[in-house]
């Protein structure tokens, strides 16, 4: 049976992601061991907190190259919340911080005048078809908590968006990579369906999209 590695870099929501994956029927291991991550059939990079701390913790555990290698190998990869933001080039959170640069673009703070963080349930508009959305209706609600949003250079990677002061990307997909700004593990039935779909991508029951 396929195994999912949940990358442990000290983030606080790792166990909830592990439990969500196991709930949909796949073994999941929380680990910072490079060989375990590289050998996994699918990899999840979840997270909460600040970009600077995320990148610092990944570097301290020698996981930056591991994450990039997993993606380059074509292993199905899911980023969640900070795991989405870390995929981009630069974050403006707490200054300017270099991130993984897997996807080109910036992580930018919401404009003044909005209640920050953007917290609670909001609709996800599906911008293009992707197997990750299988069984999830367009406009379904998911749970958010974040103060920054991603601004991709390549609009073609945007698979889902929502509105909070502006319309912005909250699901990005490119090749073997899919990532969400919201927390599927906190989003009830539809969130579990996304984890189920990721598992089906990992096992080959759903095709990946370019």
C-alpha positions in Angstrom: 0.0 0.0 0.0 1.2 3.5 -0.8 2.7 5.5 2.0 2.4 9.3 2.5 5.2 11.2 4.2 4.1 14.3 6.2 7.2 16.5 6.4 8.1 17.3 10.0 9.9 20.7 10.3 8.3 21.6 13.6 4.9 22.9 12.4 2.0 22.6 14.8 -0.7 20.9 12.7 1.2 17.8 11.5 -0.8 15.3 13.5 -4.1 16.6 12.2 -2.9 16.2 8.7 -1.7 12.7 9.4 -5.1 11.8 11.0 -6.9 13.1 7.9 -4.8 11.1 5.6 -5.3 7.9 7.7 -9.0 8.6 7.9 -9.3 8.2 4.1 -7.4 4.9 4.2 -3.7 5.6 3.6 -0.8 5.1 5.9 0.9 8.3 6.8 4.1 8.9 8.7 5.2 12.3 10.2 9.0 12.4 9.6 12.0 14.6 9.1 14.1 11.7 7.9 15.4 12.4 4.4 15.4 8.8 3.1 11.9 8.2 4.4 10.6 11.3 2.6 12.4 10.5 -0.6 11.1 6.9 -0.6 7.5 7.8 0.1 4.8 7.4 -2.6 3.4 10.9 -1.8 4.6 13.8 0.2 2.7 16.5 2.1 4.2 19.8 3.3 1.7 21.3 5.8 2.3 24.2 8.1 1.2 27.2 10.1 3.2 30.1 11.2 5.7 32.5 9.6 7.7 32.0 6.4 11.0 32.9 8.0 10.5 30.3 10.7 9.4 27.7 8.1 12.4 28.2 5.9 14.8 28.3 8.9 13.4 25.1 10.3 13.6 23.3 6.9 17.2 24.4 6.5 18.1 23.3 10.0 16.8 19.9 9.3 18.5 19.8 5.9 15.1 19.4 4.2 15.1 22.1 1.6 16.9 20.0 -0.9 14.9 17.0 0.0 11.6 18.8 -0.7 13.0 20.1 -4.1 14.2 16.6 -5.0 10.8 15.0 -4.2 9.1 17.5 -6.5 11.8 17.2 -9.3 11.4 13.3 -9.2 7.7 13.7 -10.0 6.4 12.3 -6.6 2.9 13.5 -5.9 3.2 16.5 -3.6 0.7 18.4 -1.6 1.4 21.7 0.1 -1.1 23.0 2.8 -1.3 26.7 4.0 2.3 27.6 4.7 3.2 24.6 2.6 1.7 26.5 -0.3 3.4 29.8 0.4 6.8 28.1 0.9 6.7 26.8 -2.7 6.9 30.4 -4.1 10.0 32.5 -4.7 9.8 35.2 -2.0 7.6 36.0 1.0 7.1 39.5 2.3 6.1 38.2 5.8 8.3 39.9 8.4 10.6 41.4 5.7 11.6 39.7 2.5 12.5 36.0 2.8 13.6 33.6 0.1 11.4 30.5 -0.1 11.7 27.3 -2.2 11.2 29.0 -5.6 9.5 25.9 -7.0 6.8 28.2 -8.3 7.6 31.8 -9.3 5.8 34.5 -7.5 5.5 36.5 -4.2 3.7 36.0 -1.0 2.0 39.3 -0.1 0.1 40.7 2.8 -3.5 41.6 2.5 -4.3 45.3 2.1 -5.1 47.5 5.1 -8.7 47.8 6.0 -9.4 44.1 6.0 -9.7 42.1 9.2 -6.5 40.1 9.4 -6.0 37.2 9.5 -8.5 36.0 7.0 -10.1 33.4 9.2 -13.0 31.1 8.8 -15.0 29.6 6.0 -14.9 30.9 2.4 -15.9 29.6 -1.0 -13.5 28.1 -3.4 -14.1 28.8 -7.0 -12.6 26.2 -9.3 -10.8 28.0 -12.1 -9.9 24.9 -14.1 -10.6 21.2 -14.0 -8.2 19.1 -12.0 -8.4 15.5 -10.5 -7.8 17.0 -7.1 -11.3 18.5 -7.2 -13.0 15.2 -8.1 -16.3 15.0 -6.2 -16.0 18.5 -4.7 -18.6 21.0 -6.0 -17.5 24.4 -7.4 -18.1 27.0 -4.7 -17.7 24.6 -1.8 -16.6 26.1 1.5 -13.2 25.5 3.1 -11.5 26.8 6.3 -8.9 29.5 6.1 -6.5 31.2 8.6 -3.8 33.3 7.0 -2.6 36.9 6.7 -0.7 36.6 3.4 -1.6 35.3 0.0 0.3 34.0 -3.0 0.6 36.0 -6.3 1.9 33.6 -8.9 3.7 34.8 -12.0 2.1 32.1 -14.1 -1.6 32.4 -13.9 -2.0 29.0 -15.6 -1.0 27.3 -12.3 -4.0 28.7 -10.5 -6.7 26.1 -10.1 -8.8 27.7 -7.4 -9.5 31.2 -6.1 -11.5 33.0 -3.5 -12.4 36.6 -2.6 -11.3 38.5 0.4 -10.8 42.1 -0.4 -9.6 40.9 -3.8 -9.7 37.7 -5.8 -6.6 35.6 -5.1 -5.1 32.2 -5.8 -5.8 29.5 -3.1 -5.2 26.3 -5.1 -2.2 25.9 -7.4 -1.4 22.9 -9.5 1.5 22.2 -11.8 2.5 18.7 -12.8 2.9 16.6 -9.7 2.4 19.5 -7.3 -0.9 20.7 -5.9 -1.2 23.1 -2.9 -4.0 24.8 -1.0 -4.1 28.0 1.1 -6.9 26.6 3.2 -6.7 23.7 5.6 -8.5 20.6 4.1 -8.0 18.8 7.5 -10.2 21.5 9.1 -12.8 21.6 6.3 -15.1 18.7 7.1 -16.4 16.4 4.3 -15.0 18.4 1.3 -11.6 18.7 3.0 -11.4 14.9 3.5 -12.5 14.4 -0.1 -9.4 16.4 -1.2 -7.1 14.2 0.9 -8.9 11.2 -0.6 -8.3 12.6 -4.1 -4.6 13.2 -3.3 -4.4 9.6 -2.1 -5.9 8.4 -5.4 -3.4 10.5 -7.3 -0.6 8.9 -5.3 -1.9 5.4 -6.0 -2.6 6.1 -9.7 -6.4 5.8 -9.4 -6.7 9.4 -10.6 -4.5 10.9 -13.3 -2.3 13.9 -12.7 -2.8 17.0 -14.8 -0.1 18.9 -16.5 
